[in-house]
């Protein structure tokens, strides 16, 4: 059991983690230190003492004397951190970095120091959704009802800051009150530090954790607070960005050339695979073509919505002549074998606009090229209203260019209706704005802003200039003369062709990142360990069928039906199992696993793998009504919580499973447990409301008739919910 030491921040601590061979302040990494409680008393005692305390765990696991490994005196790995050094919470990617530092080409972490990292023999990362920091500070009760009263009488609960007293209030409101009174804001930097845990300070169901881990760490889940998004905590561990090379230059402006994971196999894909679905058309503000509506009632409703939005025939809009979605599919005999166009006519489109009286954006130029890159249409267009801003810097249009032009929008529409047959596919970048300027609706769209998603996800979109620089290594839209719409249309066409040649994964974060198992396999075991020179191996042990997901690149994938099978599976893959020939002798080097009982009880997920069919999932029904009383949280929202005894039993069973995994691990194993996220339920509830609001709003329904409204109140509530959902927790130790 490593002893996490806390001491004065000396100058040499600035290099902590950069030198694997530097000496630690303690000569005895297995010495037992008196733990301090997870409370303000710990802070006060240090303020009153010249020598800060060191912290460890005196539980049963930590008290075991470390023995020689394989008959030799081992340089035992050890974890150390300096109190007060952290200025922000560690992230899940930091946990991945610690793993890569021990087993692959990762750099030394700055937030913690690993002594003798080369002697770590195994790494096990266990995800336990449903665990929260509030369970450890008393905010969330996990005591049985019979023990709750005694706990309140003899052991005051501790709030999120580690102090006894009333429950924590809204920090923003508290800070505002202090600001009005002219008082300084409280120092909350200590919240990022790991907090000591002991049996005496933990509720009974959590007490065994103190026997394994000396601290609980705040661990922040990946996400985007600006756009209210919480990203996958699985991907943050199991997908890795390629390591930087000597050729990487941070001074380079714009997009860097695309990096592709080693082993990426291009897969030729027909363009029809990238045609935008009805749902994505709506999500990206396209007007739907009538062929998407199967009933007269739906068509009538859509006509009314378009009339309200000024997008009807009376407003000058036209729909291409496509009777049905199936009419766009040519007979198989007319499709050339191996052709990525799949028998379709493909046109790349780009338009330039100006601003006319009334602040309207109107068409001034249209350019269209065919699949061969030849120009099909290139026309200047005279706006219907007087121009007040030619946007020359962006459009390249000048007053002199438009002066002799007599072509109108109606003329262009008639030519397009001839070109855009049912077999025609229209490609472009953010094509919804071009089609709005054209007042045209077509059902078969390929949009490069959709098939090349932004690395941070929607609603963000990559610019055409950035995509062209990254994936084609070309520069477009340079200079002050404005854009060239033919050049832009050809750039879009080349991006689509590249996508068809490379496959659906091309241009996504999935292909720019690589599986951690592939990255580990490029490293070999050091000479002082058994099976020296062999490549590193890994395993995934999870509910369902993990080989269909993140476990596809792992050496071993084990599907389970419950948490007990996960515990058994982790022991098998780490220690080896003669009955399973897929597991290497002596076990794998790294294993990732997940136990889910607590997650299911708390309603953090709505579906789980079907035990009778590994390729399907089943909907989770809520627990019986008597086990889910409704409570009200501090923000006024109701949340269904399980009865205290039910929650306590599930937490106790979950902690027992963690302990069983710990007991099965061999010496010199780095064991990391993380929750993934905080409570995501409020985020899901608000996002569902927002989605329904958008659907109603886009249908053209008046604001006062909307069933679901979205105002700044809901927006701020979602922002706070996302911040809370990203607040996870974790533990780490070396057995």
C-alpha positions in Angstrom: 0.0 0.0 0.0 1.6 3.3 -1.0 1.8 6.1 1.4 0.8 9.4 -0.1 3.0 12.0 1.5 2.3 15.6 2.1 5.0 18.1 2.9 6.4 21.6 2.4 6.5 22.8 -1.2 10.2 23.0 -1.7 11.9 24.4 -4.9 12.8 20.9 -6.1 9.2 19.9 -6.0 8.7 22.0 -9.2 10.3 19.1 -11.1 8.1 16.5 -9.5 7.3 13.8 -12.0 9.9 14.8 -14.6 12.6 12.6 -13.3 11.7 9.0 -12.6 14.9 8.5 -10.5 14.7 11.4 -8.2 14.5 10.5 -4.5 11.4 11.0 -2.4 11.3 12.6 1.0 10.6 9.3 2.7 13.1 6.5 2.8 10.5 4.0 3.9 7.6 3.9 1.4 5.9 1.2 3.5 6.1 3.0 6.8 2.7 3.6 8.5 1.7 7.2 9.2 -1.2 8.4 11.3 -4.0 9.5 9.1 -5.8 12.8 9.5 -9.6 13.1 9.3 -11.3 14.4 6.2 -12.2 17.7 8.0 -11.2 21.3 8.7 -9.4 20.1 11.8 -6.7 18.7 9.5 -6.2 22.1 7.9 -6.1 24.0 11.2 -3.6 21.5 12.6 -1.3 22.2 9.7 -1.6 25.9 10.0 -0.5 25.7 13.7 2.4 23.4 13.0 5.7 24.2 11.2 5.8 20.7 9.8 2.9 19.6 7.6 1.5 16.2 8.2 1.9 13.2 6.1 -1.1 11.1 5.2 -1.6 7.5 4.6 -4.0 4.7 5.5 -3.7 2.4 8.4 -6.4 0.0 7.2 -5.9 -3.8 6.9 -4.6 -3.8 3.4 -2.1 -1.0 4.0 -0.8 -2.7 7.2 0.4 -5.8 5.3 4.2 -5.9 5.0 5.4 -5.9 1.5 7.3 -9.0 0.6 9.9 -9.8 -2.0 8.6 -10.4 -5.4 9.8 -13.6 -7.2 12.4 -14.1 -4.6 14.2 -10.8 -5.3 14.3 -7.6 -3.4 11.9 -5.4 -5.5 12.1 -1.6 -6.0 8.5 -1.2 -5.0 6.5 1.4 -6.9 5.0 4.2 -4.8 2.7 7.2 -5.3 3.5 10.6 -3.8 2.0 14.1 -4.1 2.7 17.5 -2.5 -0.2 19.0 -0.6 -1.5 22.3 -2.1 0.2 21.8 -5.4 -3.0 21.2 -7.4 -4.7 24.3 -8.8 -7.4 22.4 -10.7 -9.0 19.0 -10.4 -7.3 16.1 -12.1 -9.1 14.8 -15.2 -9.8 11.3 -16.4 -7.2 12.0 -19.1 -4.7 12.4 -16.3 -5.5 8.9 -15.1 -4.8 7.7 -18.6 -1.6 9.6 -18.6 -0.4 7.9 -15.4 -1.1 4.5 -17.0 0.8 5.4 -20.2 3.7 6.7 -18.1 4.0 3.3 -16.4 3.5 1.1 -19.5 4.0 3.0 -22.7 5.5 6.3 -24.0 3.6 8.7 -21.8 5.4 11.6 -20.1 5.8 11.9 -16.3 2.6 13.4 -14.7 2.9 16.7 -13.0 0.1 16.2 -10.5 1.6 13.1 -8.8 4.9 11.4 -8.6 5.4 7.7 -9.3 8.5 6.1 -7.7 9.9 3.1 -9.5 7.2 3.3 -12.2 9.1 0.7 -14.3 8.4 -1.9 -11.6 4.6 -1.6 -11.9 3.6 -5.1 -13.1 -0.1 -4.7 -13.8 -2.6 -1.9 -14.1 -6.3 -2.3 -13.4 -8.7 0.6 -14.0 -12.2 0.0 -12.6 -15.1 2.3 -13.5 -17.9 2.5 -10.9 -20.7 4.8 -12.1 -23.0 5.9 -9.2 -20.2 6.7 -6.7 -20.2 10.4 -5.8 -18.1 12.7 -3.6 -21.3 13.5 -1.7 -21.4 10.0 -0.3 -18.1 10.6 1.5 -18.8 14.1 2.9 -22.4 13.4 4.1 -24.2 15.3 1.4 -25.7 12.0 0.1 -26.7 9.6 2.8 -25.7 6.0 2.3 -26.5 4.9 5.9 -29.2 2.4 6.7 -32.2 4.0 8.4 -31.4 2.2 11.7 -27.9 3.8 11.7 -28.8 7.2 10.5 -30.1 8.6 13.8 -27.1 7.3 15.7 -24.8 8.8 13.1 -26.4 12.2 13.4 -26.2 12.0 17.2 -22.6 10.9 17.6 -20.9 11.9 14.4 -21.9 15.2 12.8 -22.0 15.1 9.0 -19.4 16.9 7.0 -20.2 19.2 4.2 -18.5 19.3 0.8 -15.7 21.5 2.2 -14.9 19.0 4.9 -16.4 21.1 7.8 -19.2 20.1 10.1 -22.4 22.1 9.9 -25.3 22.7 7.5 -25.4 21.5 3.9 -23.5 23.5 1.4 -25.3 26.3 -0.3 -25.2 27.5 -3.9 -21.6 28.9 -4.3 -22.6 31.5 -6.8 -25.2 32.9 -4.5 -22.9 32.8 -1.5 -20.1 34.6 -3.5 -22.6 37.2 -4.6 -23.6 37.9 -1.0 -20.0 38.2 0.1 -19.3 40.6 -2.8 -22.2 42.8 -1.9 -20.8 43.0 1.7 -17.4 43.9 0.4 -15.9 40.7 1.7 -13.2 38.7 -0.2 -14.2 35.5 -1.9 -13.4 32.3 0.0 -10.3 30.3 -1.0 -11.6 27.1 -2.5 -8.3 25.9 -4.0 -8.1 23.1 -1.4 -11.1 21.4 -3.0 -8.8 20.1 -5.8 -6.6 18.2 -3.4 -7.2 14.6 -2.6 -8.9 14.1 0.8 -7.9 11.7 3.4 -10.4 8.9 4.2 -10.4 6.7 7.3 -12.9 4.2 8.7 -13.9 6.6 11.4 -15.0 9.3 9.0 -16.8 7.1 6.5 -20.4 5.7 6.6 -20.4 1.9 7.3 -21.0 0.8 3.7 -18.0 2.8 2.5 -15.5 1.9 5.3 -13.7 -1.0 3.4 -12.5 1.6 0.9 -10.3 3.1 3.6 -8.5 -0.2 3.9 -7.5 0.0 0.2 -7.1 3.7 -0.5 -5.7 6.5 1.6 -7.5 9.3 -0.3 -10.4 10.2 -2.5 -9.6 12.4 -5.4 -11.9 14.9 -7.2 -11.8 13.7 -10.9 -13.3 15.9 -13.6 -15.1 14.2 -16.5 -14.5 15.5 -20.0 -17.0 18.0 -21.4 -17.8 21.4 -22.6 -19.3 23.9 -20.2 -19.8 26.5 -22.9 -22.0 24.2 -24.9 -23.4 22.2 -22.0 -22.0 18.9 -22.9 -20.6 15.9 -21.0 -18.3 13.6 -23.0 -17.7 9.9 -22.6 -15.7 8.9 -19.6 -15.0 5.5 -21.3 -13.4 7.2 -24.3 -11.3 9.4 -22.0 -9.6 6.3 -20.7 -9.7 3.9 -23.6 -8.9 6.2 -26.6 -5.6 8.0 -26.7 -4.4 11.0 -28.8 -1.2 10.2 -30.8 1.9 11.3 -28.9 3.6 14.4 -30.1 6.5 14.1 -32.4 9.6 16.2 -33.0 7.9 17.5 -36.2 5.0 19.0 -34.3 5.3 22.8 -34.2 3.0 24.6 -31.8 3.8 27.8 -33.8 2.0 26.6 -36.9 -1.2 28.6 -37.5 -4.4 27.0 -38.6 -5.2 23.3 -38.9 -2.3 20.8 -38.7 -2.3 17.9 -41.1 -4.5 15.0 -40.0 -3.0 12.3 -37.9 -4.2 8.8 -38.5 -4.0 6.0 -36.0 -1.6 3.3 -36.9 -3.3 0.4 -38.5 -6.2 2.5 -39.9 -7.6 0.6 -42.9 -9.4 2.7 -45.6 -12.8 1.4 -46.6 -14.2 2.5 -49.9 -17.8 3.8 -49.3 -20.5 4.9 -51.7 -21.6 8.5 -51.5 -25.1 7.4 -50.6 -23.8 6.4 -47.2 -23.3 10.1 -46.4 -26.6 11.4 -47.5 -28.0 13.4 -44.6 -30.9 11.8 -42.7 -34.2 13.5 -42.0 -33.2 13.9 -38.3 -29.9 15.6 -39.2 -31.5 17.8 -41.8 -33.8 19.1 -39.0 -31.0 19.4 -36.5 -29.0 21.5 -39.0 -31.9 23.9 -39.9 -32.7 22.5 -43.4 -36.2 22.8 -44.8 -37.6 19.3 -45.3 -38.7 18.2 -48.8 -42.3 16.9 -49.1 -41.1 13.4 -49.8 -40.1 13.0 -46.1 -43.8 13.1 -45.1 -45.9 10.0 -45.7 -49.3 11.2 -44.7 -51.5 14.0 -46.0 -51.8 15.3 -42.4 -48.0 15.6 -42.1 -47.8 17.3 -45.5 -50.5 19.7 -44.6 -48.9 20.6 -41.2 -45.5 21.1 -43.0 -47.2 23.5 -45.6 -48.7 25.5 -42.7 -45.3 25.7 -40.9 -43.5 26.9 -44.1 -46.2 29.5 -44.7 -45.7 30.9 -41.2 -41.9 30.9 -41.7 -42.0 32.6 -45.1 -40.7 29.5 -46.9 -43.7 28.6 -49.0 -44.3 28.8 -52.8 -46.0 32.2 -52.3 -42.7 33.4 -50.8 -40.8 32.3 -53.9 -39.6 28.9 -52.7 -39.4 25.9 -54.9 -39.1 22.1 -54.3 -37.2 19.9 -56.7 -39.2 17.3 -58.7 -38.7 14.2 -56.6 -41.9 12.1 -56.2 -40.5 9.6 -53.6 -37.3 8.8 -51.8 -37.1 5.5 -53.7 -37.2 7.3 -57.1 -33.6 8.4 -56.6 -32.3 4.9 -56.6 -31.2 3.8 -60.1 -31.6 0.1 -61.3 -28.7 -2.1 -60.3 -27.9 -2.6 -64.0 -27.1 1.1 -64.4 -24.7 1.2 -61.4 -21.0 0.7 -62.4 -19.3 -1.9 -60.2 -17.1 -0.3 -57.6 -18.3 3.2 -58.3 -18.6 5.4 -55.2 -21.2 7.6 -56.9 -23.6 4.6 -56.8 -25.2 5.6 -60.1 -26.1 9.1 -58.8 -25.4 12.5 -60.4 -23.3 14.5 -57.9 -23.1 18.3 -57.9 -21.0 20.5 -55.6 -22.6 23.9 -54.9 -21.4 27.2 -53.4 -23.1 30.5 -53.3 -22.1 34.1 -52.4 -24.5 36.5 -50.8 -24.9 40.2 -50.1 -27.0 42.3 -47.7 -30.0 44.1 -49.1 -32.5 46.6 -47.8 -34.2 45.4 -44.6 -31.1 43.5 -43.6 -31.9 40.5 -45.8 -29.2 38.2 -47.2 -29.7 37.6 -51.0 -28.0 35.6 -53.6 -25.4 37.3 -55.8 -23.5 34.4 -57.3 -24.0 30.6 -57.7 -21.3 28.1 -58.7 -21.8 24.4 -59.3 -19.4 21.7 -60.4 -19.9 18.1 -61.4 -18.2 15.0 -60.0 -15.4 15.5 -62.6 -14.8 19.0 -61.2 -15.9 20.7 -64.4 -18.1 23.8 -64.0 -21.8 23.1 -64.6 -23.1 26.5 -63.6 -21.5 29.8 -62.7 -23.8 32.8 -62.7 -24.0 36.3 -61.1 -27.5 37.0 -59.9 -29.2 40.4 -59.5 -30.8 40.7 -56.0 -34.5 41.7 -55.9 -33.8 44.6 -53.4 -31.2 47.3 -53.5 -27.8 46.2 -52.1 -26.6 48.0 -48.9 -23.5 45.8 -48.3 -21.7 43.7 -51.0 -19.6 41.9 -48.4 -16.8 42.1 -50.9 -14.2 40.8 -48.4 -16.0 37.5 -48.2 -18.1 37.3 -51.4 -15.7 38.9 -53.9 -18.7 40.7 -55.3 -18.4 44.4 -56.3 -21.0 46.9 -57.5 -19.3 46.9 -61.0 -19.7 43.2 -61.3 -23.5 43.3 -60.6 -24.3 46.4 -62.6 -24.9 44.7 -66.0 -26.5 41.5 -64.5 -30.1 40.8 -65.4 -30.3 37.1 -64.2 -32.8 36.8 -61.4 -33.2 34.2 -58.6 -36.2 32.8 -60.5 -34.1 32.2 -63.5 -31.5 30.3 -61.4 -34.3 28.2 -59.7 -35.6 27.0 -63.1 -32.2 25.9 -64.3 -31.6 24.1 -61.0 -35.0 22.3 -61.3 -33.7 20.9 -64.6 -30.3 19.8 -63.2 -31.5 18.4 -59.9 -33.3 15.2 -60.9 -34.4 12.5 -58.4 -30.9 10.9 -58.9 -29.1 14.1 -58.1 -27.1 14.5 -54.9 -26.2 18.0 -53.8 -23.0 18.5 -51.8 -21.8 21.6 -50.1 -20.5 23.1 -46.8 -23.2 24.4 -44.4 -25.5 23.9 -47.4 -28.6 25.1 -45.5 -27.5 28.7 -45.9 -26.9 28.3 -49.6 -30.3 26.6 -50.1 -32.0 29.4 -48.1 -30.4 32.0 -50.4 -31.6 29.9 -53.4 -35.1 29.4 -51.8 -34.7 25.8 -52.9 -35.5 22.4 -51.2 -33.9 19.1 -52.2 -34.0 15.8 -50.3 -30.6 14.4 -51.1 -27.9 16.4 -49.4 -24.3 15.7 -48.4 -22.9 18.4 -46.1 -19.2 18.4 -45.3 -19.8 20.3 -42.1 -21.8 17.2 -40.9 -19.7 14.3 -42.3 -16.5 16.0 -41.0 -17.7 16.8 -37.4 -16.1 19.3 -35.2 -13.7 17.7 -32.7 -15.7 19.2 -29.8 -19.0 18.0 -31.3 -22.2 19.9 -32.3 -23.3 22.6 -32.4 -19.8 23.6 -33.4 -18.8 23.2 -37.1 -15.4 23.3 -38.8 -14.9 25.9 -41.5 -14.3 24.8 -45.1 -10.9 26.6 -45.0 -9.8 24.6 -41.9 -11.0 21.2 -43.3 -9.2 21.9 -46.6 -6.0 22.8 -44.8 -6.2 19.8 -42.5 -7.2 17.0 -44.9 -6.0 18.2 -48.3 -3.0 20.3 -47.2 -4.3 23.2 -49.3 -4.9 26.9 -48.7 -8.2 28.5 -49.9 -10.0 31.8 -49.2 -6.7 33.7 -48.8 -6.3 37.4 -49.4 -8.7 40.3 -49.3 -10.4 39.8 -52.7 -13.0 37.5 -51.3 -13.9 33.9 -51.8 -13.9 32.1 -55.1 -17.2 30.1 -55.2 -15.8 27.7 -57.8 -12.7 27.1 -55.7 -14.9 26.5 -52.7 -17.2 24.1 -54.6 -14.2 22.1 -55.8 -12.8 22.0 -52.3 -16.0 20.6 -51.0 -16.1 18.0 -53.8 -12.5 16.8 -53.0 -13.4 16.4 -49.3 -16.4 14.3 -50.3 -14.3 12.2 -52.6 -11.7 11.7 -49.9 -14.4 10.6 -47.5 -15.7 8.1 -50.0 -12.2 6.6 -50.5 -11.3 6.5 -46.8 -14.6 5.5 -45.3 -17.0 6.8 -42.6 -14.4 7.0 -39.9 -12.2 9.3 -41.9 -12.3 12.9 -40.7 -13.7 12.0 -37.2 -12.0 12.1 -33.8 -12.3 8.3 -33.8 -9.6 8.0 -36.5 -7.4 10.8 -35.2 -7.3 9.0 -31.8 -6.2 5.4 -31.3 -7.2 2.7 -29.0 -5.1 2.6 -25.8 -4.7 -1.1 -26.4 -3.0 -0.5 -29.7 -0.8 2.1 -28.2 0.2 -0.2 -25.4 1.0 -3.0 -27.9 3.8 -0.9 -29.3 5.6 -1.0 -26.0 7.4 -4.1 -24.6 7.9 -5.4 -21.1 11.2 -4.3 -19.5 14.1 -6.8 -19.0 13.7 -7.0 -15.2 10.1 -8.3 -15.5 8.9 -11.8 -16.4 8.2 -12.3 -20.2 10.7 -9.5 -21.0 10.5 -8.2 -24.5 6.9 -9.2 -25.1 4.4 -6.6 -26.2 2.0 -5.2 -23.7 -1.4 -6.8 -23.6 -4.8 -5.5 -22.4 -8.3 -6.6 -21.6 -11.9 -5.2 -21.3 -14.3 -6.8 -18.8 -17.8 -5.3 -19.1 -21.4 -6.0 -19.2 -22.8 -7.1 -22.6 -20.6 -7.6 -25.6 -17.5 -5.4 -25.2 -15.7 -6.7 -28.3 -18.2 -4.8 -30.4 -17.1 -1.5 -28.8 -13.9 -0.3 -27.0 -12.8 -3.9 -26.5 -12.4 -4.6 -30.2 -8.7 -3.7 -30.1 -8.0 -5.5 -26.7 -6.1 -8.7 -26.5 -9.1 -10.2 -24.5 -12.7 -9.1 -24.2 -15.0 -10.7 -21.6 -18.7 -10.1 -21.7 -20.6 -10.3 -18.4 -24.2 -10.4 -17.2 -23.7 -9.0 -13.7 -21.1 -7.4 -11.4 -20.1 -10.8 -9.9 -19.0 -12.0 -13.3 -17.0 -8.8 -13.8 -15.1 -9.5 -10.6 -14.4 -13.0 -11.7 -13.4 -11.8 -15.1 -10.9 -9.2 -13.8 -9.2 -11.9 -11.7 -9.0 -14.2 -14.7 -7.5 -11.7 -17.1 -5.0 -10.3 -14.7 -3.7 -13.6 -13.2 -4.3 -15.8 -16.1 -6.8 -18.6 -16.6 -5.7 -22.0 -18.1 -9.3 -22.7 -19.0 -9.5 -19.7 -21.3 -6.9 -19.9 -24.1 -7.5 -16.3 -25.2 -5.9 -15.0 -22.0 -2.1 -14.9 -22.2 -0.2 -17.0 -19.7 0.4 -15.0 -16.5 -2.5 -12.6 -17.5 -2.6 -9.3 -19.3 -0.7 -6.2 -18.4 -3.7 -3.8 -18.3 -7.4 -4.4 -17.7 -10.3 -2.0 -17.8 -13.6 -3.1 -16.2 -16.9 -1.6 -15.1 -19.4 -2.6 -12.4 -22.9 -1.2 -12.8 -25.3 -2.3 -10.0 -25.0 1.1 -8.3 -25.5 2.9 -11.6 -28.6 1.0 -12.4 -30.1 1.5 -8.9 -29.6 5.2 -9.0 -31.1 5.5 -12.5 -27.9 6.9 -14.1 -28.6 4.8 -17.3 -31.8 3.9 -19.0 -30.7 0.7 -20.9 -28.4 -2.2 -20.1 -27.3 -5.2 -22.2 -29.8 -8.0 -22.6 -28.6 -11.1 -20.7 -30.3 -13.3 -23.3 -28.9 -11.5 -26.3 -25.5 -9.9 -26.2 -26.2 -7.9 -29.4 -29.3 -6.2 -27.9 -30.1 -4.0 -25.0 -33.2 -3.8 -22.8 -34.9 -0.8 -21.3 -34.5 -0.4 -17.6 -37.8 0.0 -15.8 -37.7 2.2 -12.7 -37.6 0.3 -9.3 -41.0 -0.3 -7.6 -42.7 2.8 -6.4 -42.1 2.1 -2.7 -38.3 2.1 -3.3 -38.3 5.5 -5.1 -39.7 8.2 -3.0 -39.6 11.7 -4.6 -37.3 14.2 -2.9 -36.6 17.8 -3.8 -33.0 19.0 -4.4 -31.6 22.4 -3.6 -32.4 23.7 -7.1 -36.0 22.9 -6.7 -36.1 19.8 -9.0 -37.5 16.6 -7.9 -35.3 13.5 -8.0 -36.3 9.9 -7.5 -34.0 8.4 -4.9 -34.0 4.8 -3.6 -34.9 4.0 0.0 -31.8 4.4 2.3 -31.6 0.7 3.1 -31.8 -0.2 -0.6 -29.1 2.3 -1.5 -26.9 1.3 1.5 -27.1 -2.4 0.5 -26.2 -1.7 -3.1 -23.3 0.6 -2.0 -22.1 -2.1 0.4 -22.2 -4.7 -2.3 -20.4 -2.5 -4.8 -17.6 -1.7 -2.3 -17.4 -5.4 -1.5 -16.8 -6.1 -5.2 -14.1 -3.4 -5.4 -12.5 -5.1 -2.4 -12.7 -8.5 -4.0 -11.0 -7.2 -7.1 -8.3 -5.6 -5.0 -7.7 -8.9 -3.1 -7.3 -10.8 -6.4 -4.5 -8.5 -7.7 -0.9 -9.5 -7.6 1.8 -7.3 -5.9 3.0 -4.2 -7.7 -0.4 -3.6 -9.3 -1.5 0.0 -9.9 -5.3 0.0 -9.0 -7.4 2.9 -10.2 -11.1 3.3 -9.4 -13.1 6.2 -11.0 -16.8 7.1 -11.1 -16.7 8.5 -14.7 -19.1 11.4 -14.0 -21.3 12.9 -11.3 -25.1 12.6 -11.4 -26.1 13.0 -15.1 -29.9 12.7 -14.6 -30.7 16.4 -14.5 -28.6 17.0 -17.6 -30.6 14.3 -19.4 -33.9 15.7 -18.3 -33.1 19.3 -19.4 -31.6 18.2 -22.7 -34.8 16.2 -23.4 -36.9 19.3 -22.8 -34.5 21.4 -25.0 -34.8 18.8 -27.8 -38.6 18.8 -27.7 -38.6 22.6 -27.6 -36.5 22.7 -30.8 -38.8 20.3 -32.5 -41.9 22.3 -31.7 -40.2 25.6 -32.5 -38.9 24.4 -35.9 -42.4 23.2 -36.8 -43.5 26.8 -36.8 -45.8 26.6 -33.8 -46.3 30.1 -32.2 -44.3 30.7 -29.0 -47.4 31.0 -26.8 -48.6 27.6 -28.0 -45.4 25.8 -27.3 -45.7 22.9 -24.9 -42.0 23.0 -24.0 -40.4 26.5 -23.7 -36.7 27.2 -23.4 -35.6 30.4 -21.7 -32.5 31.7 -20.0 -33.7 30.1 -16.8 -33.6 26.6 -18.3 -30.3 27.4 -20.1 -28.6 28.4 -16.8 -30.1 25.3 -15.1 -28.6 23.1 -17.8 -25.2 24.8 -17.4 -25.2 24.2 -13.7 -26.3 20.6 -14.2 -23.5 20.0 -16.6 -21.0 21.4 -14.2 -22.2 19.1 -11.5 -22.4 16.1 -13.8 -18.7 16.5 -14.6 -17.7 16.3 -10.9 -16.6 12.7 -10.5 -14.3 11.1 -8.0 -11.6 8.4 -7.9 -9.1 6.4 -5.9 -5.7 5.0 -6.6 -3.1 2.9 -4.9 -0.4 0.3 -5.5 -1.0 -3.1 -4.0 
